[in-house]
Amino acid sequence: MDWLRNAGLIEYCHNVTEPNPPLSGKVLSEDFKIYLCDTGLMSVLIEDADIDALVNRDPYANNGAFIENAVASALVKRGYKLRFYQRPDSKLEIDFLINVDGTMNLIDTKSGKSKRSKSLNILLEEKKRNRTGIKLAEGNVFVDENGAAHLPLYGACFFKESATAEIGPLDPTSVNERFRALSGNNE
C-alpha cells in the first residue's frame, strides 16, 4: 500500500484518538481508510457501482463512497492531511477533520436522501471546544441551529489552503548555515 501511496494512486486517512488539536499527536497509525486519488478510476474498480445512478443524481442511490472520495481528493489538493474520528465502541464518526487557524473543523459528507448528522451534532454540543461543523451535501448554503455550516458537495474545493503546505521540506544544512551566520560562529 505504501507503494500505491508513493505512486500517487491512494491517500491514507488516519483515525485519531480525539477530535481536538493537535491532530498529528493523536493519529492511530494502524487504523485508517484508503481513498483513491482518482474518483473516476474508483467508479471502474467498484464492481457493483451503479454509475447511471451517480451521474443522474438518483437520491436513492448509495453514492456515499464516491462523495467521500471526491471530498478527500479536494482536501488533499488544498494541502490537508486526511484524518477522521471514530469513537471507540460507538457509531459516532466524522468523515474528515482539518485544523484551520486553531479551529477544529469537523466535516461530514452526506449523499442520498438522508442528510442527518447525529455524530456532528453530538460533537458540536460538547462544551468548551473550539470546533466548527461543516456538512457537505446537496442543497442550499445555510447555518443550522447547531452552528454547522451547510455547503454544497463541491465546497471543499474552496477551503482555505493548509498552512502546512507553505512550510515545505526542512534542509538541515541551510538551517545550520543560517544559525552560524546569525551567531557569528563559523565553526
C-alpha positions as CSV (number, residue, x, y, z in Angstrom):
1,M,0.0,0.0,0.0
2,D,2.9,2.4,0.6
3,W,4.0,1.8,-3.0
4,L,0.5,2.8,-4.2
5,R,0.6,5.9,-2.0
6,N,4.1,6.9,-3.2
7,A,2.9,6.4,-6.8
8,G,0.2,8.9,-6.2
9,L,-2.7,6.4,-6.5
10,I,-4.1,6.4,-3.0
11,E,-4.2,8.5,0.2
12,Y,-4.4,7.3,3.8
13,C,-7.0,8.8,6.1
14,H,-6.0,8.0,9.7
15,N,-8.3,7.8,12.7
16,V,-7.4,10.0,15.7
17,T,-7.9,9.4,19.4
18,E,-9.9,12.6,19.8
19,P,-11.2,15.4,17.6
20,N,-9.0,18.1,19.1
21,P,-5.8,19.8,18.1
22,P,-3.0,19.0,17.6
23,L,-4.1,16.1,15.4
24,S,-0.6,14.9,14.5
25,G,0.0,13.7,18.0
26,K,-3.3,11.7,18.1
27,V,-3.0,9.6,15.0
28,L,-3.7,5.9,15.3
29,S,-1.3,4.6,12.7
30,E,-2.9,1.2,12.3
31,D,-6.5,2.5,12.0
32,F,-7.0,4.1,8.6
33,K,-9.2,4.3,5.5
34,I,-7.9,4.5,1.9
35,Y,-9.1,6.9,-0.7
36,L,-8.2,6.7,-4.4
37,C,-6.7,9.9,-5.8
38,D,-8.8,9.4,-9.0
39,T,-12.6,9.1,-8.2
40,G,-13.2,8.3,-11.9
41,L,-10.9,5.3,-11.6
42,M,-12.8,4.3,-8.5
43,S,-16.0,4.0,-10.4
44,V,-14.4,1.4,-12.7
45,L,-12.9,-0.6,-9.8
46,I,-16.1,-1.0,-7.8
47,E,-17.9,-3.9,-9.5
48,D,-21.4,-3.2,-8.3
49,A,-21.3,0.6,-8.6
50,D,-24.4,2.0,-10.4
51,I,-22.7,4.7,-12.5
52,D,-26.0,5.7,-14.1
53,A,-27.5,6.4,-10.6
54,L,-24.4,8.5,-9.7
55,V,-24.4,10.5,-13.0
56,N,-28.2,11.0,-12.9
57,R,-28.1,12.1,-9.2
58,D,-30.5,9.5,-8.1
59,P,-31.4,10.5,-4.5
60,Y,-32.0,6.8,-3.5
61,A,-28.6,5.6,-4.7
62,N,-25.8,5.0,-2.2
63,N,-23.2,7.3,-3.5
64,G,-21.5,7.9,-0.2
65,A,-18.2,6.2,-1.1
66,F,-17.9,8.4,-4.2
67,I,-18.8,11.6,-2.4
68,E,-16.3,10.9,0.4
69,N,-13.6,10.0,-2.1
70,A,-14.2,13.3,-4.0
71,V,-14.1,15.3,-0.8
72,A,-10.9,13.5,0.3
73,S,-9.3,14.4,-3.1
74,A,-10.3,18.0,-2.7
75,L,-8.8,18.2,0.8
76,V,-5.5,16.7,-0.3
77,K,-5.3,19.2,-3.2
78,R,-5.8,22.0,-0.6
79,G,-2.8,20.7,1.3
80,Y,-4.6,18.9,4.2
81,K,-3.6,15.5,5.7
82,L,-6.6,13.2,5.8
83,R,-7.9,12.4,9.3
84,F,-11.2,11.1,10.6
85,Y,-12.6,10.4,14.0
86,Q,-14.5,7.3,15.1
87,R,-15.3,7.0,18.8
88,P,-14.3,3.5,20.1
89,D,-17.3,1.2,20.7
90,S,-19.7,3.6,19.2
91,K,-21.3,4.5,15.8
92,L,-20.1,8.1,16.2
93,E,-17.9,9.0,13.3
94,I,-16.8,12.2,11.5
95,D,-15.6,11.8,7.9
96,F,-12.8,14.4,8.0
97,L,-11.0,16.7,10.5
98,I,-9.0,19.7,9.5
99,N,-7.4,22.3,11.7
100,V,-7.7,25.8,10.3
101,D,-6.1,28.6,12.3
102,G,-6.6,26.8,15.6
103,T,-10.2,25.9,14.9
104,M,-11.1,22.2,14.5
105,N,-13.4,21.8,11.5
106,L,-15.5,18.7,11.7
107,I,-16.5,17.7,8.1
108,D,-19.5,15.4,7.5
109,T,-20.3,14.4,3.9
110,K,-23.9,13.4,3.0
111,S,-25.3,11.9,-0.1
112,G,-28.7,10.4,-0.9
113,K,-31.9,11.2,0.8
114,S,-30.9,11.3,4.5
115,K,-29.0,14.4,5.5
116,R,-29.0,13.9,9.3
117,S,-25.6,14.3,11.1
118,K,-26.1,12.9,14.5
119,S,-22.3,12.5,15.1
120,L,-21.6,16.1,14.0
121,N,-24.3,17.5,16.3
122,I,-23.1,15.5,19.3
123,L,-19.5,16.7,18.9
124,L,-20.6,20.3,18.4
125,E,-22.6,20.2,21.6
126,E,-19.6,19.4,23.7
127,K,-18.8,22.5,25.7
128,K,-15.5,24.4,25.7
129,R,-14.3,23.1,22.4
130,N,-13.1,25.4,19.6
131,R,-14.9,23.5,16.8
132,T,-16.8,24.3,13.7
133,G,-19.1,21.9,11.9
134,I,-19.3,21.7,8.1
135,K,-21.8,19.5,6.3
136,L,-21.2,18.9,2.6
137,A,-24.4,17.8,0.9
138,E,-26.7,18.8,-2.0
139,G,-28.8,21.8,-1.0
140,N,-28.7,25.4,-0.1
141,V,-26.0,27.2,1.9
142,F,-27.0,28.0,5.5
143,V,-26.0,27.6,9.1
144,D,-28.3,25.2,11.1
145,E,-29.4,25.5,14.8
146,N,-26.3,23.7,16.0
147,G,-24.0,26.2,14.2
148,A,-22.9,23.8,11.4
149,A,-22.4,25.4,8.0
150,H,-24.1,23.5,5.2
151,L,-22.2,23.8,1.9
152,P,-22.6,22.2,-1.5
153,L,-20.6,19.0,-2.2
154,Y,-18.0,20.9,-4.1
155,G,-17.5,23.3,-1.2
156,A,-14.2,21.6,-0.1
157,C,-12.6,22.9,-3.3
158,F,-12.8,26.4,-1.8
159,F,-11.5,25.8,1.7
160,K,-8.5,27.8,2.8
161,E,-5.2,26.2,1.8
162,S,-3.5,24.4,4.6
163,A,-0.7,26.4,6.3
164,T,1.5,23.3,6.4
165,A,1.6,23.4,2.6
166,E,3.5,26.7,2.9
167,I,6.2,25.3,5.2
168,G,7.9,23.0,2.8
169,P,10.7,20.5,3.5
170,L,13.4,21.2,6.0
171,D,17.0,21.4,4.8
172,P,19.2,20.9,7.9
173,T,22.3,22.2,6.1
174,S,20.8,25.6,5.3
175,V,19.4,25.8,8.8
176,N,22.9,25.2,10.3
177,E,24.4,27.8,7.9
178,R,21.8,30.4,8.9
179,F,22.4,29.7,12.6
180,R,26.2,30.1,12.2
181,A,25.7,33.3,10.3
182,L,23.4,34.8,12.9
183,S,25.5,33.7,15.9
184,G,28.8,34.8,14.3
185,N,30.2,31.3,14.7
186,N,31.8,30.0,11.6
187,E,32.7,26.6,13.0
